[in-house]
Amino acid sequence: MKSFIHKFMSFFMAVVVLLTTMSFNVDMHYCGDLLVDFSIVEQVKSCGMENVKADCNNLDITQKSCCTDTQLIVEGAEELKVSFEQLSFDQQVFFTSFTYSYLNLFNGIDSNTISFEDYAPPFVKQDVQVLHQIFLI
């Protein structure tokens, strides 16, 4: 379960970084108030009504076309890397201490170290097996 959550959060953070840095355009074509076509990748297809100079409400021949093309532009982040010199002194101290403690977190303990080596065993007043007469056969 921990591994699944770790992988999910890693994937989620990668997607967030990708979406915040990506720029894209959304093109939309309207005929009157009706959305006819929208596209993210290529130009939208027109409905063919822009050649006909008719008013959509009255259907009289006028100079105004009822078709409109709109474009929504989403700009991504241009600069992700923040310079270390732009941080305040408190932020620099926090960053360096966090990095130092995080890297030292993975320094393993020597497996040959015996933690109870310097301590004497407890004094036994009576042998419990003899006292309760429990013997392994």
Salt bridges, closest charged atoms under 4 A:
ASP69 OD1 - HIS29 ND1 2.44
